Amino acid sequence: MDFSSIDYSYYFLIIAGILPFIFTGVAKYGVYSRNENREPRIFRASLAGYRERAYAAQDNSFESFPFFACGVIVAHLSGEPSHFLWINLLAALHVVARCLYGWAYVTDRDLMRSLFWSIGFLAALSLYLV
């Protein structure tokens, strides 16, 4: 992959947009049925352990996506093609950090979760400064 001359950041936007649904799948896999679809809030309230944390990771992923998406757009509007390397690397770093954040959240590793959240946030914030 040539990160310096080809723009991959929009692909990372798609991946970041799909991440919350992956965490939802983790929460629901094996216990969700059509009946739960009639009362999704009751179903969610009944979850515990890693399933409950997977839903929390989903919520946080939805919350972080707009900030990241706007950062990618701002970086493109204010940057130039020579900045593709930084835009791509920061977008990739954000997505990797968010994946690791979700893993740490689901597996109940609180300090690692905070570390990966911070890395993802700083990567998204840095997009505004490219």
Secondary structure by P-SEA (a helix, b strand, c coil): cccccccaaaaaaaaaaaaaaaaaaaaccccccccccccaaaaaaacccaaaaaaaaaaaaaaaaaaaaaaaaaaaaaccccaaaaaaaaaaaaaaaaaaaaaaaaacaaaaaaaaaaaaaaaaaacccc
